[in-house]
Amino acid sequence: MKIKPILIGAAGVLLLATVFFYLRSKNSVKPEKAGINQFLNGFNNRINEGDTNSLLPF
């Protein structure tokens, strides 16, 4: 019977951590569409040019 309060406490801490990380991920800063489009256009241009060596860092 001594383990039951420990398990309840551990479940509570786990639940709180899950809620915290869920809410934190919902409020995180998201990249803007312009930046994503700029990256994708640059990536496409390098592929179309056939310059595959410059794509290695991606």
KAZIKA-V784411 format. One record per run of one state. SS is the DSSP state (h for helix, s for strand, l for the rest). FROM is the first residue (numbers start at 0). TO is the last residue. If there is no record, write none. Layout:
ss={SS & SS}
from={FROM & FROM}
to={TO & TO}
//
This chain:
ss={l & h & l & h & l & h & l}
from={0 & 1 & 26 & 32 & 49 & 51 & 55}
to={0 & 25 & 31 & 48 & 50 & 54 & 57}
//
